Amino acid sequence: MSRLLNRMNTLQTVQRYQGLVGLLLLFIAAFFLSKDFFTSDNWVNVLKQVAIPGTLAIGMTFVILTGGIDLSVGSHLALINVIVAAWLKHGTGLGETIAYSLFIATTIGAFIGWIIGATKLQPFIVTLAAMVTLRGIAYVYSNRTMISGFEDKLGGFQQSYFQLPVSGWILIFTTILSGVLLARSIFGRHVYAIGGNQEASRLSGVPVNKTRIAVYALNGLCVGLAAVLFTARTNNGAPSAGLGYELDAIAAVVVGGSSLVGGIGNVFGTFLGALFIVCINNVLQLGGVDTNIAQGWKGLIILLAVYMQNLGRQ
C-alpha cells in the first residue's frame, strides 16, 4: 500500500511540475544535441520568440482554469495586428494606438465571455465561431493586403535592458501580475472555484457570469498585448497573422500543468510551458530538423501532458 501511495504522490508531483520537469529534460538533451543552444545570443533569440506565445498563454490560463477554452486568439491577434498597423501608418500616436488597441481587444474578449454566459453554449463552439468571424473582419479591415510603412514607430520594443529584450520584460511582468491576481485576490479564488465545480460555485454565491466575462476580458487584454509585440517584431499588419497560435497557447498551458477540465494550474507553470515549447522548436531547428516536423511535435506534447494529468488524477 505504501508503495502505491508513493507512486501516486510521485505522479501527482510530476503532473503539477511537468513544465519544469520537461524543461530540465530538454536542457539535458540539448546539451548533447547542440552546443549553440546555451549561447547568450541564442537565449536572447529564445526570449524574443517566447514573448508572444507566452503572453497569449497567460491569458489562456485564466480561461482554462474556469474550464473554458478560446480557439479565437490567433484570429483575435490578427485583427488587433492590422488595427495597430493601420493606425500607426495613418499617423496616430504610439501611446494612443496601443491604448485603444488594448481597449478593443479587451472589449472583444469580454463580449465573447458574455455570449458564452448568455447563450449557455460551450466555449468551444462560441470561440470557434469567433475565430472565423474575427479572421474575416481582419481581412475586410485590411482590404486583404499587408500594412506596412511605420517601421520607425515601434523601435523601442526591439531594445534590450540587462541583456533581456523589452518583450521579455513585458512577459515577465505580465506573468508576475497574473500570478499575484490568481493567488492573492477574491477574483482568483472565484476562477479556481468555477473551474472546480461551476454549479456549486453558483450556489455558493460566486458571480459565475461576471467572473467569466472578466476572465475572457483579461484573455483579450493579453491578446492585445501580444498583438502589439507581434506588430513590433514583424513591422507590418497581416490579416493572416496568428495562424495556429491558439495551439501554441493551449499547449503551453497544458504542458505547464493546468488541467483542461479546469480548477488546476497556475501562470508560472504556463510560463515554463511556453518556454518549453519555444525551446524544443529551437533545439530542433539548431539540429537541422525540418520545421514541419517540429510543428508535429506539439500534438504529441499535448497528448503526453494530458495523459500525465489523467494519471495524476487517477
C-alpha positions as CSV (number, residue, x, y, z in Angstrom):
1,M,0.0,0.0,0.0
2,S,2.8,2.4,0.9
3,R,4.5,1.7,-2.4
4,L,1.2,2.5,-4.3
5,L,0.8,5.7,-2.3
6,N,4.4,6.8,-3.1
7,R,3.8,6.1,-6.7
8,M,0.6,8.2,-6.7
9,N,2.4,11.1,-5.0
10,T,5.2,10.9,-7.5
11,L,2.7,11.0,-10.4
12,Q,0.9,14.0,-8.9
13,T,4.1,15.8,-8.3
14,V,5.3,15.3,-11.9
15,Q,1.9,16.4,-13.2
16,R,2.0,19.6,-11.1
17,Y,5.5,20.5,-12.1
18,Q,5.6,18.8,-15.5
19,G,6.6,22.1,-17.3
20,L,9.7,22.3,-15.1
21,V,10.4,18.6,-15.5
22,G,10.1,18.8,-19.2
23,L,12.3,21.8,-19.4
24,L,15.1,20.2,-17.4
25,L,14.9,17.1,-19.5
26,L,15.1,19.2,-22.7
27,F,18.1,21.1,-21.3
28,I,19.9,17.7,-20.8
29,A,19.0,16.6,-24.3
30,A,20.1,20.0,-25.8
31,F,23.5,19.7,-24.0
32,F,24.3,16.6,-26.2
33,L,22.4,17.7,-29.4
34,S,23.5,21.3,-29.9
35,K,26.3,23.3,-28.3
36,D,24.8,26.5,-29.7
37,F,21.7,26.2,-27.6
38,F,23.3,27.6,-24.4
39,T,24.9,30.6,-26.0
40,S,23.8,34.1,-24.9
41,D,22.8,35.1,-28.5
42,N,20.6,32.1,-28.8
43,W,18.9,32.7,-25.5
44,V,18.2,36.4,-26.4
45,N,16.5,34.9,-29.5
46,V,14.6,32.4,-27.4
47,L,13.3,35.1,-25.1
48,K,12.2,37.2,-28.1
49,Q,10.4,34.2,-29.5
50,V,8.6,33.2,-26.3
51,A,7.2,36.7,-25.6
52,I,4.2,36.4,-28.0
53,P,3.1,32.8,-27.4
54,G,3.8,33.2,-23.7
55,T,1.6,36.3,-23.3
56,L,-1.2,34.6,-25.2
57,A,-0.7,31.5,-22.9
58,I,-1.0,33.7,-19.8
59,G,-4.4,34.9,-20.9
60,M,-5.4,31.4,-21.9
61,T,-4.5,30.1,-18.4
62,F,-7.4,32.2,-16.9
63,V,-9.8,30.8,-19.4
64,I,-8.8,27.1,-19.0
65,L,-8.8,27.4,-15.2
66,T,-12.5,28.1,-15.4
67,G,-13.0,25.0,-17.6
68,G,-13.3,27.0,-20.8
69,I,-11.2,27.3,-24.0
70,D,-10.6,30.0,-26.5
71,L,-9.9,29.0,-30.1
72,S,-10.1,32.6,-31.4
73,V,-6.9,34.0,-30.0
74,G,-5.0,33.7,-33.3
75,S,-7.7,35.5,-35.3
76,H,-8.1,38.0,-32.5
77,L,-4.4,38.7,-32.6
78,A,-4.6,39.2,-36.4
79,L,-7.4,41.7,-36.1
80,I,-5.6,43.8,-33.5
81,N,-2.4,43.5,-35.5
82,V,-3.9,45.1,-38.6
83,I,-5.6,47.8,-36.4
84,V,-2.3,48.7,-34.8
85,A,-0.5,48.7,-38.2
86,A,-3.2,50.8,-39.9
87,W,-3.4,53.4,-37.2
88,L,0.3,53.8,-36.9
89,K,0.6,54.1,-40.7
90,H,-2.0,56.9,-40.7
91,G,-0.2,58.9,-38.1
92,T,-1.9,58.1,-34.9
93,G,0.4,58.4,-31.9
94,L,2.1,55.3,-30.5
95,G,0.6,55.6,-26.9
96,E,-2.9,56.4,-28.2
97,T,-2.7,53.4,-30.7
98,I,-1.6,51.0,-28.0
99,A,-4.2,52.2,-25.5
100,Y,-7.1,52.0,-28.0
101,S,-5.9,48.6,-29.3
102,L,-5.8,47.1,-25.8
103,F,-9.2,48.5,-25.1
104,I,-10.7,47.0,-28.3
105,A,-9.0,43.6,-27.6
106,T,-10.3,43.6,-24.0
107,T,-13.8,44.5,-25.2
108,I,-13.8,41.7,-27.7
109,G,-12.7,39.2,-25.1
110,A,-15.4,40.4,-22.7
111,F,-18.1,40.1,-25.4
112,I,-17.1,36.5,-26.1
113,G,-17.4,35.8,-22.4
114,W,-20.8,37.4,-22.3
115,I,-22.0,35.4,-25.2
116,I,-20.9,32.2,-23.5
117,G,-22.9,33.1,-20.4
118,A,-25.9,34.4,-22.2
119,T,-26.4,31.6,-24.7
120,K,-25.1,28.7,-22.3
121,L,-23.3,27.4,-25.3
122,Q,-20.0,25.5,-24.9
123,P,-16.9,27.8,-25.1
124,F,-15.5,25.6,-27.8
125,I,-18.5,26.4,-30.1
126,V,-18.6,30.2,-29.3
127,T,-14.8,30.7,-29.7
128,L,-14.8,28.6,-32.9
129,A,-17.4,30.9,-34.3
130,A,-15.3,33.9,-33.1
131,M,-12.2,32.5,-34.7
132,V,-13.9,32.6,-38.1
133,T,-15.6,35.9,-37.6
134,L,-12.6,37.8,-36.3
135,R,-10.4,36.5,-39.1
136,G,-13.0,37.7,-41.6
137,I,-13.1,41.1,-40.1
138,A,-9.3,41.3,-40.2
139,Y,-9.4,40.6,-43.9
140,V,-12.1,43.2,-44.5
141,Y,-10.4,45.8,-42.4
142,S,-7.1,45.4,-44.1
143,N,-8.7,45.1,-47.6
144,R,-6.8,41.8,-47.9
145,T,-3.5,43.5,-48.0
146,M,-0.4,43.7,-45.8
147,I,0.0,47.0,-44.0
148,S,3.5,48.5,-43.6
149,G,5.3,51.8,-43.6
150,F,5.6,52.5,-39.9
151,E,8.9,50.8,-39.0
152,D,10.4,53.7,-37.1
153,K,7.5,53.9,-34.5
154,L,8.0,50.6,-32.7
155,G,11.8,50.5,-32.5
156,G,11.6,50.8,-28.7
157,F,10.2,47.3,-28.4
158,Q,13.4,45.9,-30.0
159,Q,15.8,47.3,-27.4
160,S,17.3,45.3,-24.6
161,Y,17.8,46.1,-20.9
162,F,20.1,44.0,-18.8
163,Q,20.6,41.6,-21.7
164,L,16.8,41.0,-21.8
165,P,14.6,42.3,-24.7
166,V,11.7,44.6,-23.8
167,S,9.2,41.9,-25.0
168,G,10.8,39.5,-22.5
169,W,10.4,42.0,-19.6
170,I,6.8,42.5,-20.6
171,L,6.1,38.8,-20.4
172,I,7.8,38.5,-17.0
173,F,5.8,41.4,-15.6
174,T,2.6,40.0,-17.1
175,T,3.3,36.6,-15.5
176,I,4.1,38.0,-12.1
177,L,1.0,40.3,-12.0
178,S,-1.2,37.5,-13.2
179,G,0.2,35.1,-10.6
180,V,-0.5,37.6,-7.8
181,L,-4.0,38.2,-9.1
182,L,-4.8,34.4,-9.1
183,A,-3.2,33.7,-5.8
184,R,-4.0,36.7,-3.7
185,S,-7.4,38.0,-4.8
186,I,-11.0,37.1,-4.4
187,F,-11.3,37.1,-8.2
188,G,-8.6,34.4,-8.3
189,R,-10.4,32.2,-5.8
190,H,-13.5,32.6,-7.9
191,V,-11.7,31.5,-11.0
192,Y,-10.4,28.3,-9.3
193,A,-13.9,27.7,-7.7
194,I,-15.7,27.9,-11.1
195,G,-13.2,25.5,-12.7
196,G,-13.6,23.1,-9.8
197,N,-17.4,23.0,-9.8
198,Q,-19.4,25.7,-11.6
199,E,-22.8,24.8,-10.2
200,A,-21.5,24.5,-6.6
201,S,-19.8,27.9,-7.1
202,R,-23.1,29.4,-8.3
203,L,-25.0,28.1,-5.3
204,S,-22.3,29.4,-3.0
205,G,-22.8,32.9,-4.3
206,V,-19.9,33.2,-6.7
207,P,-20.9,35.5,-9.6
208,V,-20.1,33.0,-12.3
209,N,-21.2,35.0,-15.3
210,K,-19.4,38.2,-14.2
211,T,-16.3,36.2,-13.4
212,R,-16.4,34.5,-16.8
213,I,-16.7,37.9,-18.6
214,A,-13.8,39.2,-16.6
215,V,-11.7,36.1,-17.4
216,Y,-12.3,36.4,-21.1
217,A,-11.7,40.2,-20.9
218,L,-8.3,39.5,-19.3
219,N,-7.6,37.0,-22.0
220,G,-8.5,39.7,-24.6
221,L,-6.1,42.1,-22.9
222,C,-3.3,39.6,-23.2
223,V,-4.2,39.0,-26.9
224,G,-4.0,42.8,-27.5
225,L,-0.6,43.0,-25.7
226,A,0.7,40.0,-27.8
227,A,-0.6,41.7,-30.9
228,V,1.4,44.9,-30.1
229,L,4.5,42.8,-29.6
230,F,3.8,40.9,-32.8
231,T,3.5,44.1,-34.8
232,A,6.7,45.5,-33.3
233,R,8.5,42.3,-34.3
234,T,7.2,41.9,-37.8
235,N,6.8,45.7,-38.6
236,N,3.6,45.0,-40.6
237,G,0.0,44.1,-40.2
238,A,-1.3,41.0,-41.9
239,P,-4.8,39.5,-41.8
240,S,-3.2,36.1,-42.0
241,A,-1.2,36.6,-38.8
242,G,-1.6,34.3,-35.8
243,L,-2.4,31.1,-37.7
244,G,-2.0,28.2,-35.2
245,Y,-1.2,30.5,-32.3
246,E,-4.2,29.1,-30.4
247,L,-2.5,25.7,-30.4
248,D,0.7,27.2,-29.1
249,A,-1.2,28.9,-26.2
250,I,-3.2,25.8,-25.3
251,A,0.0,23.6,-25.5
252,A,1.9,25.9,-23.2
253,V,-0.9,25.9,-20.6
254,V,-1.3,22.1,-20.6
255,V,2.4,21.4,-20.6
256,G,2.6,23.9,-17.7
257,G,0.4,21.6,-15.6
258,S,-3.0,23.2,-16.0
259,S,-6.0,20.8,-16.3
260,L,-8.2,21.2,-19.4
261,V,-11.2,20.4,-17.2
262,G,-10.4,23.5,-15.0
263,G,-9.6,24.2,-11.4
264,I,-5.9,23.2,-11.5
265,G,-2.9,25.2,-12.7
266,N,-1.1,28.5,-12.4
267,V,0.5,31.1,-14.7
268,F,4.1,30.3,-13.6
269,G,3.7,26.7,-14.8
270,T,2.3,28.2,-18.1
271,F,5.4,30.4,-18.4
272,L,7.6,27.3,-18.1
273,G,5.3,25.5,-20.6
274,A,5.7,28.3,-23.1
275,L,9.4,28.3,-22.6
276,F,9.5,24.6,-23.2
277,I,7.5,24.8,-26.4
278,V,9.8,27.5,-27.8
279,C,13.0,25.7,-26.6
280,I,12.0,22.4,-28.2
281,N,11.4,24.2,-31.5
282,N,14.8,26.0,-31.1
283,V,16.6,22.7,-30.4
284,L,15.1,21.0,-33.4
285,Q,15.9,24.0,-35.7
286,L,19.5,24.1,-34.4
287,G,19.7,20.4,-35.1
288,G,18.6,21.0,-38.7
289,V,15.2,19.3,-38.3
290,D,12.5,20.4,-40.8
291,T,10.1,23.0,-39.4
292,N,7.1,21.0,-40.4
293,I,8.4,18.0,-38.4
294,A,9.0,20.4,-35.5
295,Q,5.3,21.5,-35.7
296,G,4.2,17.9,-35.4
297,W,5.8,17.6,-32.0
298,K,3.2,19.9,-30.4
299,G,0.4,17.5,-30.8
300,L,2.4,14.7,-29.2
301,I,3.4,17.0,-26.4
302,I,-0.2,18.0,-25.6
303,L,-1.2,14.3,-25.7
304,L,1.6,13.3,-23.3
305,A,0.8,16.2,-21.0
306,V,-2.9,15.4,-20.8
307,Y,-2.0,11.7,-20.2
308,M,0.2,12.7,-17.3
309,Q,-2.6,14.7,-15.9
310,N,-5.0,11.8,-16.1
311,L,-2.5,9.6,-14.3
312,G,-2.1,12.2,-11.5
313,R,-5.9,12.4,-11.0
314,Q,-6.4,8.7,-11.0
